[in-house]
Amino acid sequence: MLQFNPPHPGEGLKSDYLVPLDLTITDVADGIGIARKNLSAIVNGHSGISSEMALRLAEAFNTTPELWLNLQANFDLWQARQSVTKRKIKRFYTSGYQVA
């Protein structure tokens, strides 16, 4: 279980790729074929990374789509854990057996 608040993937995109490579949001948006507004929303943490966006970023930055999707999933799961009240959820199993 994650014990810390993972950064939004857009934060990593900015700090690990845009800043070191001296790229602007406009440069990258044009390079991956999307609107600047859409990439800006990701970089600023207002939008998540979709499967399609993961493919685009992976191709542009020589990474894998799984990297981007895992970053997004970790962020989303941590956020959900902060708001879901488990005590209101009824359990439908009582033994150690769980259906996969």
MDAnalysis code that builds the backbone (N, CA, C; Angstrom):
import MDAnalysis as mda
import numpy as np

u = mda.Universe.empty(300, n_residues=100, atom_resindex=np.repeat(np.arange(100), 3), trajectory=True)
u.add_TopologyAttr("name", ["N", "CA", "C"] * 100)
u.add_TopologyAttr("resid", np.arange(1, 101))
u.add_TopologyAttr("resname", ["MET", "LEU", "GLN", "PHE", "ASN", "PRO", "PRO", "HIS", "PRO", "GLY", "GLU", "GLY", "LEU", "LYS", "SER", "ASP", "TYR", "LEU", "VAL", "PRO", "LEU", "ASP", "LEU", "THR", "ILE", "THR", "ASP", "VAL", "ALA", "ASP", "GLY", "ILE", "GLY", "ILE", "ALA", "ARG", "LYS", "ASN", "LEU", "SER", "ALA", "ILE", "VAL", "ASN", "GLY", "HIS", "SER", "GLY", "ILE", "SER", "SER", "GLU", "MET", "ALA", "LEU", "ARG", "LEU", "ALA", "GLU", "ALA", "PHE", "ASN", "THR", "THR", "PRO", "GLU", "LEU", "TRP", "LEU", "ASN", "LEU", "GLN", "ALA", "ASN", "PHE", "ASP", "LEU", "TRP", "GLN", "ALA", "ARG", "GLN", "SER", "VAL", "THR", "LYS", "ARG", "LYS", "ILE", "LYS", "ARG", "PHE", "TYR", "THR", "SER", "GLY", "TYR", "GLN", "VAL", "ALA"])
u.atoms.positions = np.array([
    [0.841, -1.180, 0.000],
    [0.000, 0.000, 0.000],
    [0.888, 1.246, 0.000],
    [0.531, 2.204, -0.810],
    [1.282, 3.444, -0.879],
    [1.092, 4.246, 0.396],
    [2.176, 4.732, 0.964],
    [2.117, 5.499, 2.194],
    [2.279, 6.996, 1.958],
    [2.377, 7.412, 0.723],
    [2.588, 8.816, 0.416],
    [1.711, 9.226, -0.752],
    [1.589, 10.490, -0.930],
    [0.782, 11.016, -2.022],
    [1.641, 11.081, -3.281],
    [1.427, 10.161, -4.230],
    [2.237, 10.202, -5.455],
    [1.893, 11.446, -6.269],
    [2.865, 11.994, -6.968],
    [2.594, 13.182, -7.782],
    [1.713, 12.849, -8.971],
    [0.998, 13.836, -9.434],
    [0.232, 13.681, -10.667],
    [1.231, 13.431, -11.799],
    [0.899, 12.575, -12.760],
    [1.825, 12.287, -13.856],
    [2.263, 13.532, -14.632],
    [1.411, 14.538, -14.673],
    [1.783, 15.768, -15.361],
    [2.958, 16.474, -14.706],
    [3.054, 16.321, -13.397],
    [4.176, 16.910, -12.666],
    [5.487, 16.248, -13.086],
    [5.453, 14.920, -13.211],
    [6.632, 14.190, -13.680],
    [6.970, 14.510, -15.121],
    [5.956, 14.643, -15.939],
    [6.166, 15.021, -17.338],
    [6.915, 16.340, -17.420],
    [6.494, 17.279, -16.619],
    [7.131, 18.596, -16.626],
    [8.558, 18.532, -16.078],
    [8.718, 17.934, -14.878],
    [10.030, 17.961, -14.224],
    [11.056, 17.022, -14.858],
    [10.607, 15.906, -15.419],
    [11.535, 14.921, -15.974],
    [11.789, 15.069, -17.470],
    [10.885, 15.753, -18.180],
    [11.025, 15.842, -19.633],
    [10.993, 17.278, -20.154],
    [9.963, 18.024, -19.848],
    [9.847, 19.359, -20.419],
    [10.984, 20.278, -19.972],
    [11.196, 20.373, -18.669],
    [12.228, 21.283, -18.153],
    [13.629, 20.842, -18.579],
    [14.046, 19.586, -18.337],
    [15.415, 19.203, -18.725],
    [15.690, 19.293, -20.227],
    [14.658, 19.045, -21.026],
    [14.849, 19.096, -22.480],
    [14.548, 20.472, -23.065],
    [14.250, 21.432, -22.178],
    [13.943, 22.804, -22.590],
    [12.810, 22.839, -23.621],
    [11.750, 22.101, -23.324],
    [10.593, 22.026, -24.212],
    [9.430, 22.796, -23.604],
    [8.655, 23.423, -24.447],
    [7.445, 24.093, -23.977],
    [6.263, 23.153, -24.156],
    [5.179, 23.486, -23.502],
    [3.951, 22.711, -23.682],
    [3.533, 22.747, -25.145],
    [3.691, 23.887, -25.771],
    [3.349, 24.025, -27.189],
    [4.216, 23.114, -28.054],
    [5.533, 23.077, -27.777],
    [6.439, 22.199, -28.528],
    [5.971, 20.749, -28.478],
    [5.676, 20.284, -27.269],
    [5.308, 18.877, -27.090],
    [3.927, 18.605, -27.670],
    [2.987, 19.497, -27.422],
    [1.636, 19.310, -27.965],
    [1.683, 19.194, -29.492],
    [2.418, 20.080, -30.127],
    [2.559, 20.014, -31.584],
    [3.230, 18.709, -32.008],
    [4.250, 18.309, -31.255],
    [5.009, 17.106, -31.588],
    [4.226, 15.818, -31.446],
    [3.253, 15.802, -30.546],
    [2.479, 14.564, -30.371],
    [1.081, 14.663, -30.981],
    [0.806, 15.790, -31.619],
    [-0.429, 15.921, -32.386],
    [-1.683, 16.164, -31.573],
    [-1.564, 16.948, -30.500],
    [-2.743, 17.288, -29.706],
    [-2.808, 18.798, -29.494],
    [-3.912, 19.265, -28.983],
    [-4.075, 20.684, -28.697],
    [-3.250, 21.065, -27.470],
    [-2.676, 22.245, -27.519],
    [-1.887, 22.754, -26.398],
    [-2.702, 22.752, -25.116],
    [-3.961, 23.114, -25.218],
    [-4.855, 23.179, -24.059],
    [-4.940, 21.818, -23.355],
    [-4.996, 20.746, -24.135],
    [-5.100, 19.405, -23.554],
    [-3.837, 19.005, -22.804],
    [-2.683, 19.297, -23.380],
    [-1.428, 18.964, -22.701],
    [-1.237, 19.846, -21.474],
    [-1.616, 21.101, -21.576],
    [-1.515, 22.005, -20.438],
    [-2.348, 21.496, -19.269],
    [-3.525, 20.965, -19.547],
    [-4.389, 20.425, -18.492],
    [-3.716, 19.244, -17.796],
    [-2.987, 18.430, -18.540],
    [-2.273, 17.299, -17.932],
    [-1.107, 17.807, -17.092],
    [-0.294, 18.668, -17.667],
    [0.883, 19.184, -16.961],
    [0.488, 19.900, -15.672],
    [-0.647, 20.556, -15.682],
    [-1.094, 21.299, -14.506],
    [-1.984, 20.478, -13.576],
    [-2.100, 19.176, -13.831],
    [-2.816, 18.280, -12.939],
    [-4.326, 18.356, -13.007],
    [-4.864, 18.940, -14.077],
    [-6.310, 19.065, -14.219],
    [-6.930, 17.945, -15.050],
    [-6.097, 17.179, -15.744],
    [-6.552, 16.049, -16.563],
    [-5.618, 14.879, -16.334],
    [-6.169, 13.689, -16.531],
    [-5.360, 12.493, -16.395],
    [-4.805, 12.040, -17.734],
    [-4.011, 10.996, -17.674],
    [-3.400, 10.436, -18.878],
    [-4.216, 9.231, -19.329],
    [-4.766, 9.321, -20.529],
    [-5.541, 8.230, -21.114],
    [-4.592, 7.224, -21.770],
    [-5.145, 6.110, -22.193],
    [-4.344, 5.108, -22.909],
    [-3.749, 5.701, -24.185],
    [-4.557, 6.464, -24.907],
    [-4.059, 7.094, -26.135],
    [-2.932, 8.068, -25.834],
    [-3.100, 8.869, -24.790],
    [-2.055, 9.828, -24.429],
    [-0.791, 9.088, -23.986],
    [-0.959, 7.989, -23.271],
    [0.195, 7.192, -22.845],
    [0.985, 6.700, -24.051],
    [0.281, 6.281, -25.096],
    [0.962, 5.838, -26.321],
    [1.725, 6.994, -26.967],
    [1.110, 8.148, -27.014],
    [1.766, 9.319, -27.617],
    [3.011, 9.731, -26.832],
    [2.878, 9.804, -25.508],
    [4.016, 10.204, -24.671],
    [5.134, 9.171, -24.727],
    [4.770, 7.896, -24.744],
    [5.774, 6.836, -24.826],
    [6.590, 6.949, -26.106],
    [5.916, 7.189, -27.198],
    [6.615, 7.328, -28.483],
    [7.503, 8.574, -28.486],
    [7.002, 9.664, -27.968],
    [7.741, 10.926, -27.987],
    [8.974, 10.902, -27.086],
    [8.877, 10.232, -25.942],
    [9.957, 10.288, -24.965],
    [10.670, 8.954, -24.768],
    [10.466, 8.020, -25.695],
    [11.155, 6.730, -25.678],
    [10.971, 6.011, -24.339],
    [9.712, 5.969, -23.899],
    [9.371, 5.242, -22.683],
    [8.348, 4.178, -23.078],
    [7.614, 3.685, -22.125],
    [6.551, 2.726, -22.429],
    [5.208, 3.344, -22.046],
    [4.146, 2.939, -22.711],
    [2.827, 3.424, -22.307],
    [2.492, 2.981, -20.887],
    [2.997, 1.808, -20.495],
    [2.743, 1.300, -19.148],
    [3.290, 2.240, -18.074],
    [4.417, 2.871, -18.353],
    [4.970, 3.841, -17.400],
    [3.946, 4.922, -17.094],
    [3.409, 5.526, -18.132],
    [2.472, 6.638, -17.968],
    [1.165, 6.176, -17.332],
    [0.684, 5.003, -17.741],
    [-0.565, 4.484, -17.175],
    [-0.390, 4.086, -15.711],
    [0.763, 3.544, -15.360],
    [1.028, 3.195, -13.966],
    [1.126, 4.446, -13.095],
    [1.758, 5.482, -13.599],
    [1.816, 6.742, -12.853],
    [0.406, 7.268, -12.587],
    [-0.436, 7.208, -13.610],
    [-1.808, 7.690, -13.468],
    [-2.594, 6.807, -12.502],
    [-2.449, 5.495, -12.633],
    [-3.184, 4.567, -11.763],
    [-2.780, 4.741, -10.303],
    [-1.479, 4.897, -10.034],
    [-1.018, 5.107, -8.662],
    [-1.583, 6.395, -8.081],
    [-1.592, 7.435, -8.882],
    [-2.150, 8.715, -8.438],
    [-3.643, 8.570, -8.149],
    [-4.380, 7.978, -9.072],
    [-5.828, 7.820, -8.921],
    [-6.176, 6.958, -7.706],
    [-5.448, 5.863, -7.523],
    [-5.736, 4.959, -6.419],
    [-5.477, 5.640, -5.072],
    [-4.390, 6.380, -4.967],
    [-4.110, 7.089, -3.715],
    [-5.211, 8.106, -3.427],
    [-5.643, 8.829, -4.462],
    [-6.712, 9.812, -4.277],
    [-8.003, 9.127, -3.812],
    [-8.329, 7.996, -4.403],
    [-9.543, 7.272, -4.034],
    [-9.473, 6.769, -2.594],
    [-8.301, 6.308, -2.198],
    [-8.150, 5.812, -0.816],
    [-8.409, 6.906, 0.216],
    [-8.220, 8.145, -0.181],
    [-8.447, 9.241, 0.743],
    [-9.928, 9.529, 0.936],
    [-10.759, 9.077, 0.010],
    [-12.172, 9.450, 0.080],
    [-13.154, 8.294, 0.261],
    [-12.747, 7.067, -0.005],
    [-13.654, 5.927, 0.106],
    [-13.725, 5.477, 1.565],
    [-14.928, 5.369, 2.068],
    [-15.138, 4.890, 3.437],
    [-15.427, 3.401, 3.384],
    [-14.450, 2.596, 3.757],
    [-14.567, 1.141, 3.647],
    [-15.572, 0.552, 4.630],
    [-15.796, 1.196, 5.748],
    [-16.697, 0.607, 6.743],
    [-18.136, 0.548, 6.254],
    [-18.470, 1.290, 5.228],
    [-19.821, 1.263, 4.673],
    [-19.974, 0.243, 3.549],
    [-18.922, -0.516, 3.298],
    [-18.945, -1.509, 2.230],
    [-19.148, -2.888, 2.848],
    [-20.162, -3.593, 2.384],
    [-20.456, -4.931, 2.885],
    [-19.520, -5.940, 2.222],
    [-18.928, -6.793, 3.027],
    [-18.069, -7.856, 2.503],
    [-18.918, -9.060, 2.146],
    [-18.626, -9.666, 1.024],
    [-19.376, -10.818, 0.551],
    [-18.586, -12.109, 0.655],
    [-17.477, -12.083, 1.327],
    [-16.715, -13.290, 1.591],
    [-16.225, -13.214, 3.032],
    [-16.024, -14.349, 3.635],
    [-15.575, -14.358, 5.023],
    [-14.326, -15.195, 5.213],
    [-13.990, -16.034, 4.276],
    [-12.782, -16.860, 4.406],
    [-11.634, -16.178, 3.674],
    [-10.530, -16.846, 3.633],
    [-9.359, -16.312, 2.936],
    [-9.466, -16.420, 1.428],
    [-10.515, -17.093, 0.947],
    [-10.682, -17.300, -0.490],
    [-11.242, -16.039, -1.145],
    [-10.587, -15.598, -2.206],
    [-11.068, -14.451, -2.972],
    [-11.100, -14.839, -4.445],
    [-12.117, -14.406, -5.126],
    [-12.215, -14.639, -6.565],
    [-11.330, -13.625, -7.268],
    [-10.507, -14.089, -8.173],
    [-9.582, -13.195, -8.878],
    [-10.289, -12.353, -9.902],
])
